């Protein structure tokens, strides 16, 4: 066996045993690279006599061609094997159920859902939505609402006060959304019919209270608004929100600095079996506060109480969400627990509508 036969057998063996493209390329460089074994043989042709070149040239070139062909064939085989391995590893089982799309997996927080429900109900009664800042001045949060100096609500134990500004005045995190009513009355002329949903803040934390919570307040100002109108609005809201045919309500005298007369409103309910059901039973549950807007509040907003009057009401959004959807504790509303949200949340495309239903 000649040296060329030995070299060819050795190179073809290396090509056949190459397990991947990297090792195959190493064999190619060792044989056909600039300083490869076959390349060195080709360089010797220039120093041969014509007779020797005529004899050795075809043998060396044939060796080069056969090794190149073997390398190309082996490269195709390795590429095909790699593709088969990848297809096997990335195989998709088409018998598996289709995964839910993001719009199906996502959930709307119950507070956001209830805010939308409230907005839909009051919009049907002609109310618009008014909003205001979370940080308020003492005037908007207390003084304009007829809170006298020394009122307990002004004390540190109930209100979050901010550091004094350059004028020595201390702003507060609003303790109710009533400042939005003041801002609305000071910027518009009657008639006014608005609801004011939003976040509020107080020093309080237990099973039914959190330092940050949500309220919605309503305000109607015109020349003829009466308690009878107020009663109808509240009855219609409760009937629609709790999705019952009828509700019974009772108004108990109470006191709020910004309304006169003022009342706490109870709604008839049943507590049988540990569940609260509205529109039936013999029990009562306090649900909101309301009253006729105090003349001093009207004056503070530039209105003449001899010519205009109105009513206002307010309720906790978190609380009525708990009552409607059976959540026993207020705190999970703010804990960002995905498991809780998956249970109590709402599909994002289920938009509340008085036509299709609030909780369709």
C-alpha atoms as a printed R data frame, in Angstrom:
    type eleno elety resid chain resno       x      y       z
1   ATOM     1    CA   UNK     A     1   0.000  0.000   0.000
2   ATOM     2    CA   UNK     A     2   1.380  3.416  -1.021
3   ATOM     3    CA   UNK     A     3   1.667  6.455   1.261
4   ATOM     4    CA   UNK     A     4  -1.294  8.056  -0.544
5   ATOM     5    CA   UNK     A     5  -3.495  5.025   0.134
6   ATOM     6    CA   UNK     A     6  -2.518  5.103   3.796
7   ATOM     7    CA   UNK     A     7  -3.228  8.836   4.066
8   ATOM     8    CA   UNK     A     8  -6.575  8.457   2.302
9   ATOM     9    CA   UNK     A     9  -7.660  5.630   4.582
10  ATOM    10    CA   UNK     A    10  -6.672  7.637   7.659
11  ATOM    11    CA   UNK     A    11  -8.479 10.808   6.518
12  ATOM    12    CA   UNK     A    12 -11.650  8.996   5.448
13  ATOM    13    CA   UNK     A    13 -11.697  7.218   8.820
14  ATOM    14    CA   UNK     A    14 -11.466 10.558  10.618
15  ATOM    15    CA   UNK     A    15 -14.258 11.960   8.443
16  ATOM    16    CA   UNK     A    16 -16.499  8.983   9.154
17  ATOM    17    CA   UNK     A    17 -15.922  9.153  12.919
18  ATOM    18    CA   UNK     A    18 -16.578 12.921  13.190
19  ATOM    19    CA   UNK     A    19 -19.528 13.258  15.608
20  ATOM    20    CA   UNK     A    20 -20.423 16.871  14.886
21  ATOM    21    CA   UNK     A    21 -19.722 19.679  12.474
22  ATOM    22    CA   UNK     A    22 -16.988 21.147  14.680
23  ATOM    23    CA   UNK     A    23 -14.910 17.948  14.690
24  ATOM    24    CA   UNK     A    24 -15.569 17.475  10.967
25  ATOM    25    CA   UNK     A    25 -14.280 20.964  10.259
26  ATOM    26    CA   UNK     A    26 -11.127 20.154  12.259
27  ATOM    27    CA   UNK     A    27 -10.497 17.170   9.932
28  ATOM    28    CA   UNK     A    28 -11.046 19.403   6.885
29  ATOM    29    CA   UNK     A    29  -8.503 21.963   8.092
30  ATOM    30    CA   UNK     A    30  -5.965 19.214   8.919
31  ATOM    31    CA   UNK     A    31  -6.303 17.773   5.407
32  ATOM    32    CA   UNK     A    32  -7.199 20.659   3.099
33  ATOM    33    CA   UNK     A    33  -6.246 23.738   5.072
34  ATOM    34    CA   UNK     A    34  -3.337 25.997   4.123
35  ATOM    35    CA   UNK     A    35  -0.887 23.678   5.912
36  ATOM    36    CA   UNK     A    36  -2.980 20.522   5.642
37  ATOM    37    CA   UNK     A    37  -1.528 17.167   4.678
38  ATOM    38    CA   UNK     A    38  -3.076 17.118   1.178
39  ATOM    39    CA   UNK     A    39  -2.216 20.781   0.609
40  ATOM    40    CA   UNK     A    40   1.458 20.015   1.395
41  ATOM    41    CA   UNK     A    41   1.406 17.215  -1.167
42  ATOM    42    CA   UNK     A    42  -0.031 19.580  -3.782
43  ATOM    43    CA   UNK     A    43   2.810 22.004  -3.137
44  ATOM    44    CA   UNK     A    44   5.359 19.346  -4.106
45  ATOM    45    CA   UNK     A    45   4.044 19.143  -7.679
46  ATOM    46    CA   UNK     A    46   5.853 22.354  -8.614
47  ATOM    47    CA   UNK     A    47   9.267 20.818  -7.910
48  ATOM    48    CA   UNK     A    48   8.698 17.613  -9.910
49  ATOM    49    CA   UNK     A    49   9.813 16.790 -13.427
50  ATOM    50    CA   UNK     A    50   7.105 16.729 -16.087
51  ATOM    51    CA   UNK     A    51   7.071 12.936 -16.070
52  ATOM    52    CA   UNK     A    52   6.738 12.767 -12.244
53  ATOM    53    CA   UNK     A    53   4.069 15.479 -12.261
54  ATOM    54    CA   UNK     A    54   2.137 13.555 -14.919
55  ATOM    55    CA   UNK     A    55   2.174 10.469 -12.722
56  ATOM    56    CA   UNK     A    56   1.702 11.942  -9.233
57  ATOM    57    CA   UNK     A    57  -0.612 14.846 -10.093
58  ATOM    58    CA   UNK     A    58  -3.747 12.820 -10.866
59  ATOM    59    CA   UNK     A    59  -3.198 10.668  -7.756
60  ATOM    60    CA   UNK     A    60  -2.891 13.630  -5.373
61  ATOM    61    CA   UNK     A    61  -5.775 15.575  -6.989
62  ATOM    62    CA   UNK     A    62  -7.945 12.473  -6.891
63  ATOM    63    CA   UNK     A    63  -7.184 12.072  -3.195
64  ATOM    64    CA   UNK     A    64  -8.148 15.709  -2.605
65  ATOM    65    CA   UNK     A    65 -11.435 15.300  -4.503
66  ATOM    66    CA   UNK     A    66 -12.395 12.107  -2.689
67  ATOM    67    CA   UNK     A    67 -11.689 13.619   0.748
68  ATOM    68    CA   UNK     A    68 -13.668 16.777  -0.132
69  ATOM    69    CA   UNK     A    69 -16.581 14.628  -1.292
70  ATOM    70    CA   UNK     A    70 -16.495 12.543   1.880
71  ATOM    71    CA   UNK     A    71 -16.451 15.674   4.012
72  ATOM    72    CA   UNK     A    72 -19.456 17.173   2.154
73  ATOM    73    CA   UNK     A    73 -21.416 13.926   2.457
74  ATOM    74    CA   UNK     A    74 -20.627 13.638   6.166
75  ATOM    75    CA   UNK     A    75 -21.610 17.294   6.717
76  ATOM    76    CA   UNK     A    76 -25.041 16.689   5.154
77  ATOM    77    CA   UNK     A    77 -25.550 13.609   7.300
78  ATOM    78    CA   UNK     A    78 -24.617 15.490  10.490
79  ATOM    79    CA   UNK     A    79 -26.919 18.408   9.596
80  ATOM    80    CA   UNK     A    80 -29.817 16.046   8.959
81  ATOM    81    CA   UNK     A    81 -29.208 14.240  12.257
82  ATOM    82    CA   UNK     A    82 -29.089 17.571  14.133
83  ATOM    83    CA   UNK     A    83 -32.367 18.630  12.542
84  ATOM    84    CA   UNK     A    84 -34.013 15.336  13.484
85  ATOM    85    CA   UNK     A    85 -32.829 15.736  17.081
86  ATOM    86    CA   UNK     A    86 -34.142 19.304  17.255
87  ATOM    87    CA   UNK     A    87 -37.514 18.345  15.785
88  ATOM    88    CA   UNK     A    88 -37.798 15.524  18.274
89  ATOM    89    CA   UNK     A    89 -36.901 17.783  21.217
90  ATOM    90    CA   UNK     A    90 -39.227 20.599  20.131
91  ATOM    91    CA   UNK     A    91 -42.142 18.403  19.164
92  ATOM    92    CA   UNK     A    92 -45.565 19.940  19.853
93  ATOM    93    CA   UNK     A    93 -48.330 17.712  21.130
94  ATOM    94    CA   UNK     A    94 -51.290 18.935  19.098
95  ATOM    95    CA   UNK     A    95 -53.643 16.874  21.270
96  ATOM    96    CA   UNK     A    96 -53.060 19.218  24.233
97  ATOM    97    CA   UNK     A    97 -55.815 21.793  24.921
98  ATOM    98    CA   UNK     A    98 -55.189 25.320  23.669
99  ATOM    99    CA   UNK     A    99 -53.684 27.610  26.302
100 ATOM   100    CA   UNK     A   100 -55.808 30.528  27.433
101 ATOM   101    CA   UNK     A   101 -54.928 33.830  25.832
102 ATOM   102    CA   UNK     A   102 -53.779 36.714  28.102
103 ATOM   103    CA   UNK     A   103 -57.184 38.398  27.874
104 ATOM   104    CA   UNK     A   104 -58.725 35.180  29.218
105 ATOM   105    CA   UNK     A   105 -56.172 34.561  31.986
106 ATOM   106    CA   UNK     A   106 -56.106 38.146  33.268
107 ATOM   107    CA   UNK     A   107 -58.516 39.323  35.938
108 ATOM   108    CA   UNK     A   108 -60.055 42.687  36.822
109 ATOM   109    CA   UNK     A   109 -59.756 43.534  40.518
110 ATOM   110    CA   UNK     A   110 -63.130 43.518  42.336
111 ATOM   111    CA   UNK     A   111 -62.667 47.170  43.330
112 ATOM   112    CA   UNK     A   112 -62.206 48.198  39.697
113 ATOM   113    CA   UNK     A   113 -65.196 46.076  38.727
114 ATOM   114    CA   UNK     A   114 -67.428 47.623  41.401
115 ATOM   115    CA   UNK     A   115 -66.326 51.133  40.397
116 ATOM   116    CA   UNK     A   116 -67.404 50.338  36.841
117 ATOM   117    CA   UNK     A   117 -70.719 48.957  38.095
118 ATOM   118    CA   UNK     A   118 -71.361 52.077  40.185
119 ATOM   119    CA   UNK     A   119 -70.483 54.333  37.256
120 ATOM   120    CA   UNK     A   120 -72.837 52.433  34.941
121 ATOM   121    CA   UNK     A   121 -75.748 52.681  37.386
122 ATOM   122    CA   UNK     A   122 -75.385 56.388  38.134
123 ATOM   123    CA   UNK     A   123 -74.647 57.255  34.506
124 ATOM   124    CA   UNK     A   124 -78.054 55.778  33.670
125 ATOM   125    CA   UNK     A   125 -79.552 58.244  36.172
126 ATOM   126    CA   UNK     A   126 -77.790 61.206  34.557
127 ATOM   127    CA   UNK     A   127 -74.726 61.493  36.822
128 ATOM   128    CA   UNK     A   128 -71.260 62.278  35.503
129 ATOM   129    CA   UNK     A   129 -67.933 61.375  37.148
130 ATOM   130    CA   UNK     A   130 -65.813 64.014  38.914
131 ATOM   131    CA   UNK     A   131 -62.269 63.457  40.199
132 ATOM   132    CA   UNK     A   132 -59.755 65.333  42.306
133 ATOM   133    CA   UNK     A   133 -56.264 65.017  43.859
134 ATOM   134    CA   UNK     A   134 -55.463 62.632  46.709
135 ATOM   135    CA   UNK     A   135 -53.466 65.349  48.516
136 ATOM   136    CA   UNK     A   136 -55.727 68.176  49.670
137 ATOM   137    CA   UNK     A   137 -55.559 71.439  51.567
138 ATOM   138    CA   UNK     A   138 -57.175 71.853  54.966
139 ATOM   139    CA   UNK     A   139 -59.723 74.165  53.336
140 ATOM   140    CA   UNK     A   140 -60.992 71.635  50.789
141 ATOM   141    CA   UNK     A   141 -60.840 68.660  53.159
142 ATOM   142    CA   UNK     A   142 -62.295 70.308  56.281
143 ATOM   143    CA   UNK     A   143 -63.085 74.044  56.386
144 ATOM   144    CA   UNK     A   144 -65.190 74.335  53.242
145 ATOM   145    CA   UNK     A   145 -67.129 71.256  54.391
146 ATOM   146    CA   UNK     A   146 -68.168 72.995  57.619
147 ATOM   147    CA   UNK     A   147 -65.791 71.134  59.941
148 ATOM   148    CA   UNK     A   148 -65.357 73.465  62.910
149 ATOM   149    CA   UNK     A   149 -61.921 74.051  64.490
150 ATOM   150    CA   UNK     A   150 -61.143 71.299  66.996
151 ATOM   151    CA   UNK     A   151 -63.354 68.723  65.263
152 ATOM   152    CA   UNK     A   152 -62.086 65.176  66.072
153 ATOM   153    CA   UNK     A   153 -61.589 64.385  62.359
154 ATOM   154    CA   UNK     A   154 -58.887 67.056  62.217
155 ATOM   155    CA   UNK     A   155 -56.785 65.326  64.850
156 ATOM   156    CA   UNK     A   156 -53.608 63.419  64.018
157 ATOM   157    CA   UNK     A   157 -55.066 60.103  65.214
158 ATOM   158    CA   UNK     A   158 -57.534 60.095  62.315
159 ATOM   159    CA   UNK     A   159 -55.847 62.040  59.509
160 ATOM   160    CA   UNK     A   160 -52.552 61.675  57.633
161 ATOM   161    CA   UNK     A   161 -50.933 65.123  57.750
162 ATOM   162    CA   UNK     A   162 -48.005 66.018  55.490
163 ATOM   163    CA   UNK     A   163 -45.016 68.096  56.552
164 ATOM   164    CA   UNK     A   164 -45.612 71.877  56.633
165 ATOM   165    CA   UNK     A   165 -44.808 73.791  53.437
166 ATOM   166    CA   UNK     A   166 -42.839 77.071  53.225
167 ATOM   167    CA   UNK     A   167 -45.920 78.924  54.499
168 ATOM   168    CA   UNK     A   168 -46.279 76.610  57.490
169 ATOM   169    CA   UNK     A   169 -49.479 75.046  56.062
170 ATOM   170    CA   UNK     A   170 -49.931 71.303  56.285
171 ATOM   171    CA   UNK     A   171 -51.722 69.438  53.529
172 ATOM   172    CA   UNK     A   172 -53.456 66.126  54.165
173 ATOM   173    CA   UNK     A   173 -54.202 62.865  52.425
174 ATOM   174    CA   UNK     A   174 -57.913 63.346  51.827
175 ATOM   175    CA   UNK     A   175 -60.056 61.559  54.409
176 ATOM   176    CA   UNK     A   176 -63.053 61.394  52.049
177 ATOM   177    CA   UNK     A   177 -63.876 62.300  48.448
178 ATOM   178    CA   UNK     A   178 -65.998 65.256  49.596
179 ATOM   179    CA   UNK     A   179 -63.278 67.748  48.537
180 ATOM   180    CA   UNK     A   180 -64.128 66.770  44.955
181 ATOM   181    CA   UNK     A   181 -67.659 68.035  45.617
182 ATOM   182    CA   UNK     A   182 -66.243 71.372  46.768
183 ATOM   183    CA   UNK     A   183 -64.008 71.618  43.702
184 ATOM   184    CA   UNK     A   184 -66.966 70.806  41.463
185 ATOM   185    CA   UNK     A   185 -69.261 73.390  43.057
186 ATOM   186    CA   UNK     A   186 -66.577 76.077  42.930
187 ATOM   187    CA   UNK     A   187 -65.963 75.448  39.238
188 ATOM   188    CA   UNK     A   188 -69.517 74.939  37.936
189 ATOM   189    CA   UNK     A   189 -72.905 76.525  38.165
190 ATOM   190    CA   UNK     A   190 -76.002 74.470  39.078
191 ATOM   191    CA   UNK     A   191 -77.533 72.179  38.085
192 ATOM   192    CA   UNK     A   192 -74.886 69.661  39.182
193 ATOM   193    CA   UNK     A   193 -75.237 65.898  39.263
194 ATOM   194    CA   UNK     A   194 -71.955 64.049  39.864
195 ATOM   195    CA   UNK     A   195 -70.457 61.042  41.608
196 ATOM   196    CA   UNK     A   196 -66.933 61.206  43.041
197 ATOM   197    CA   UNK     A   197 -65.190 57.811  43.290
198 ATOM   198    CA   UNK     A   198 -61.602 57.521  44.484
199 ATOM   199    CA   UNK     A   199 -59.035 56.590  47.113
200 ATOM   200    CA   UNK     A   200 -59.217 57.979  50.636
201 ATOM   201    CA   UNK     A   201 -56.937 57.680  53.681
202 ATOM   202    CA   UNK     A   202 -57.427 57.373  57.446
203 ATOM   203    CA   UNK     A   203 -55.547 55.981  60.450
204 ATOM   204    CA   UNK     A   204 -57.427 52.692  60.758
205 ATOM   205    CA   UNK     A   205 -56.606 49.028  60.152
206 ATOM   206    CA   UNK     A   206 -58.547 45.861  60.993
207 ATOM   207    CA   UNK     A   207 -60.749 43.256  59.302
208 ATOM   208    CA   UNK     A   208 -63.090 45.913  57.880
209 ATOM   209    CA   UNK     A   209 -60.799 48.974  57.772
210 ATOM   210    CA   UNK     A   210 -57.546 49.784  55.981
211 ATOM   211    CA   UNK     A   211 -55.416 52.964  55.994
212 ATOM   212    CA   UNK     A   212 -56.184 53.408  52.291
213 ATOM   213    CA   UNK     A   213 -59.663 52.590  51.029
214 ATOM   214    CA   UNK     A   214 -62.139 53.644  48.348
215 ATOM   215    CA   UNK     A   215 -65.238 55.797  48.542
216 ATOM   216    CA   UNK     A   216 -67.858 57.038  46.160
217 ATOM   217    CA   UNK     A   217 -69.867 60.142  46.960
218 ATOM   218    CA   UNK     A   218 -72.745 61.657  45.062
219 ATOM   219    CA   UNK     A   219 -73.858 65.272  44.791
220 ATOM   220    CA   UNK     A   220 -76.943 66.901  43.322
221 ATOM   221    CA   UNK     A   221 -77.361 70.685  43.350
222 ATOM   222    CA   UNK     A   222 -80.290 72.510  41.757
223 ATOM   223    CA   UNK     A   223 -83.299 74.581  42.780
224 ATOM   224    CA   UNK     A   224 -85.695 71.755  43.631
225 ATOM   225    CA   UNK     A   225 -83.679 68.751  44.913
226 ATOM   226    CA   UNK     A   226 -85.384 67.162  47.933
227 ATOM   227    CA   UNK     A   227 -84.977 64.284  50.350
228 ATOM   228    CA   UNK     A   228 -87.614 62.431  48.325
229 ATOM   229    CA   UNK     A   229 -85.295 62.633  45.288
230 ATOM   230    CA   UNK     A   230 -82.411 61.448  47.447
231 ATOM   231    CA   UNK     A   231 -84.398 58.461  48.688
232 ATOM   232    CA   UNK     A   232 -85.374 57.428  45.155
233 ATOM   233    CA   UNK     A   233 -81.769 57.678  43.898
234 ATOM   234    CA   UNK     A   234 -80.456 55.520  46.741
235 ATOM   235    CA   UNK     A   235 -83.210 52.920  46.457
236 ATOM   236    CA   UNK     A   236 -82.693 52.653  42.708
237 ATOM   237    CA   UNK     A   237 -78.948 52.306  43.163
238 ATOM   238    CA   UNK     A   238 -79.184 49.569  45.822
239 ATOM   239    CA   UNK     A   239 -81.822 47.638  43.887
240 ATOM   240    CA   UNK     A   240 -79.717 47.683  40.721
241 ATOM   241    CA   UNK     A   241 -76.325 47.152  42.337
242 ATOM   242    CA   UNK     A   242 -77.379 44.152  44.427
243 ATOM   243    CA   UNK     A   243 -79.476 42.889  41.514
244 ATOM   244    CA   UNK     A   244 -82.706 42.335  43.421
245 ATOM   245    CA   UNK     A   245 -86.275 43.154  42.445
246 ATOM   246    CA   UNK     A   246 -86.886 45.485  45.401
247 ATOM   247    CA   UNK     A   247 -85.175 46.751  48.532
248 ATOM   248    CA   UNK     A   248 -86.472 48.194  51.768
249 ATOM   249    CA   UNK     A   249 -84.475 51.000  53.332
250 ATOM   250    CA   UNK     A   250 -84.738 52.991  56.527
251 ATOM   251    CA   UNK     A   251 -83.241 56.388  57.225
252 ATOM   252    CA   UNK     A   252 -81.966 57.015  60.772
253 ATOM   253    CA   UNK     A   253 -81.170 60.572  61.938
254 ATOM   254    CA   UNK     A   254 -77.448 61.175  62.205
255 ATOM   255    CA   UNK     A   255 -74.936 64.011  62.078
256 ATOM   256    CA   UNK     A   256 -72.375 65.066  59.471
257 ATOM   257    CA   UNK     A   257 -70.876 68.575  59.455
258 ATOM   258    CA   UNK     A   258 -71.558 69.021  55.727
259 ATOM   259    CA   UNK     A   259 -75.234 67.950  55.600
260 ATOM   260    CA   UNK     A   260 -78.376 69.039  57.450
261 ATOM   261    CA   UNK     A   261 -80.522 67.070  58.008
262 ATOM   262    CA   UNK     A   262 -78.265 63.994  57.917
263 ATOM   263    CA   UNK     A   263 -79.114 60.314  57.947
264 ATOM   264    CA   UNK     A   264 -77.571 56.867  58.119
265 ATOM   265    CA   UNK     A   265 -79.197 54.460  55.675
266 ATOM   266    CA   UNK     A   266 -79.914 50.818  56.496
267 ATOM   267    CA   UNK     A   267 -80.956 48.206  53.975
268 ATOM   268    CA   UNK     A   268 -83.132 45.194  54.727
269 ATOM   269    CA   UNK     A   269 -81.317 41.864  54.621
270 ATOM   270    CA   UNK     A   270 -81.307 38.240  55.709
271 ATOM   271    CA   UNK     A   271 -78.359 36.693  57.594
272 ATOM   272    CA   UNK     A   272 -79.514 33.072  57.509
273 ATOM   273    CA   UNK     A   273 -76.842 30.448  56.958
274 ATOM   274    CA   UNK     A   274 -74.048 32.942  57.501
275 ATOM   275    CA   UNK     A   275 -74.856 34.711  54.224
276 ATOM   276    CA   UNK     A   276 -76.141 38.242  53.772
277 ATOM   277    CA   UNK     A   277 -78.961 38.481  51.238
278 ATOM   278    CA   UNK     A   278 -80.666 41.729  50.331
279 ATOM   279    CA   UNK     A   279 -84.296 42.202  49.406
280 ATOM   280    CA   UNK     A   280 -85.455 39.654  51.992
281 ATOM   281    CA   UNK     A   281 -85.325 38.839  55.701
282 ATOM   282    CA   UNK     A   282 -85.962 40.910  58.817
283 ATOM   283    CA   UNK     A   283 -82.453 42.193  59.654
284 ATOM   284    CA   UNK     A   284 -80.955 45.571  58.797
285 ATOM   285    CA   UNK     A   285 -77.456 46.560  57.687
286 ATOM   286    CA   UNK     A   286 -76.044 50.092  57.668
287 ATOM   287    CA   UNK     A   287 -74.701 50.818  54.206
288 ATOM   288    CA   UNK     A   288 -74.169 54.570  53.673
289 ATOM   289    CA   UNK     A   289 -74.608 58.112  54.931
290 ATOM   290    CA   UNK     A   290 -76.463 60.965  53.280
291 ATOM   291    CA   UNK     A   291 -78.295 64.254  53.793
292 ATOM   292    CA   UNK     A   292 -79.175 67.647  52.378
293 ATOM   293    CA   UNK     A   293 -76.139 69.826  51.669
294 ATOM   294    CA   UNK     A   294 -75.555 72.198  54.603
295 ATOM   295    CA   UNK     A   295 -76.243 75.884  53.814
296 ATOM   296    CA   UNK     A   296 -72.763 76.779  55.081
297 ATOM   297    CA   UNK     A   297 -71.207 74.455  52.495
298 ATOM   298    CA   UNK     A   298 -73.265 76.135  49.759
299 ATOM   299    CA   UNK     A   299 -72.109 79.552  50.940
300 ATOM   300    CA   UNK     A   300 -68.460 78.369  51.062
301 ATOM   301    CA   UNK     A   301 -68.803 77.457  47.384
302 ATOM   302    CA   UNK     A   302 -70.325 80.784  46.371
303 ATOM   303    CA   UNK     A   303 -73.966 79.620  46.201
304 ATOM   304    CA   UNK     A   304 -76.961 81.304  47.788
305 ATOM   305    CA   UNK     A   305 -78.842 78.694  49.880
306 ATOM   306    CA   UNK     A   306 -82.025 80.750  49.424
307 ATOM   307    CA   UNK     A   307 -81.988 79.912  45.704
308 ATOM   308    CA   UNK     A   308 -80.258 76.507  45.384
309 ATOM   309    CA   UNK     A   309 -80.232 73.366  47.453
310 ATOM   310    CA   UNK     A   310 -79.112 69.804  47.056
311 ATOM   311    CA   UNK     A   311 -78.287 66.457  48.582
312 ATOM   312    CA   UNK     A   312 -75.176 64.335  48.981
313 ATOM   313    CA   UNK     A   313 -74.417 60.740  49.889
314 ATOM   314    CA   UNK     A   314 -71.356 58.563  50.362
315 ATOM   315    CA   UNK     A   315 -70.446 54.922  50.799
316 ATOM   316    CA   UNK     A   316 -67.371 52.706  50.990
317 ATOM   317    CA   UNK     A   317 -66.698 50.943  47.684
318 ATOM   318    CA   UNK     A   318 -64.645 48.230  49.367
319 ATOM   319    CA   UNK     A   319 -67.447 47.503  51.818
320 ATOM   320    CA   UNK     A   320 -70.225 47.139  49.272
321 ATOM   321    CA   UNK     A   321 -67.861 44.982  47.171
322 ATOM   322    CA   UNK     A   322 -67.436 42.716  50.201
323 ATOM   323    CA   UNK     A   323 -71.198 42.554  50.717
324 ATOM   324    CA   UNK     A   324 -72.008 41.786  47.094
325 ATOM   325    CA   UNK     A   325 -69.276 39.259  46.367
326 ATOM   326    CA   UNK     A   326 -68.956 37.554  49.752
327 ATOM   327    CA   UNK     A   327 -65.444 38.569  50.766
328 ATOM   328    CA   UNK     A   328 -65.112 38.172  54.553
329 ATOM   329    CA   UNK     A   329 -61.980 40.302  55.031
330 ATOM   330    CA   UNK     A   330 -61.072 43.680  53.565
331 ATOM   331    CA   UNK     A   331 -57.301 43.256  53.750
332 ATOM   332    CA   UNK     A   332 -56.874 40.753  50.859
333 ATOM   333    CA   UNK     A   333 -58.174 43.485  48.528
334 ATOM   334    CA   UNK     A   334 -54.756 45.133  48.892
335 ATOM   335    CA   UNK     A   335 -52.391 42.146  49.292
336 ATOM   336    CA   UNK     A   336 -51.846 41.473  45.540
337 ATOM   337    CA   UNK     A   337 -52.331 37.717  45.976
338 ATOM   338    CA   UNK     A   338 -52.790 36.293  42.461
339 ATOM   339    CA   UNK     A   339 -54.624 33.230  43.833
340 ATOM   340    CA   UNK     A   340 -57.180 35.452  45.556
341 ATOM   341    CA   UNK     A   341 -57.564 37.567  42.418
342 ATOM   342    CA   UNK     A   342 -58.128 34.484  40.264
343 ATOM   343    CA   UNK     A   343 -60.972 33.489  42.586
344 ATOM   344    CA   UNK     A   344 -62.636 36.877  43.119
345 ATOM   345    CA   UNK     A   345 -61.522 38.718  39.965
346 ATOM   346    CA   UNK     A   346 -63.503 39.316  36.782
347 ATOM   347    CA   UNK     A   347 -62.704 38.616  33.157
348 ATOM   348    CA   UNK     A   348 -61.441 41.801  31.475
349 ATOM   349    CA   UNK     A   349 -63.994 41.698  28.659
350 ATOM   350    CA   UNK     A   350 -66.992 41.380  31.019
351 ATOM   351    CA   UNK     A   351 -67.699 45.112  31.091
352 ATOM   352    CA   UNK     A   352 -70.611 46.032  33.410
353 ATOM   353    CA   UNK     A   353 -73.688 47.120  31.507
354 ATOM   354    CA   UNK     A   354 -77.279 47.755  32.549
355 ATOM   355    CA   UNK     A   355 -78.312 46.066  29.314
356 ATOM   356    CA   UNK     A   356 -76.117 42.959  29.449
357 ATOM   357    CA   UNK     A   357 -75.924 42.799  33.256
358 ATOM   358    CA   UNK     A   358 -73.506 44.132  35.827
359 ATOM   359    CA   UNK     A   359 -71.855 40.769  36.496
360 ATOM   360    CA   UNK     A   360 -72.428 38.959  33.184
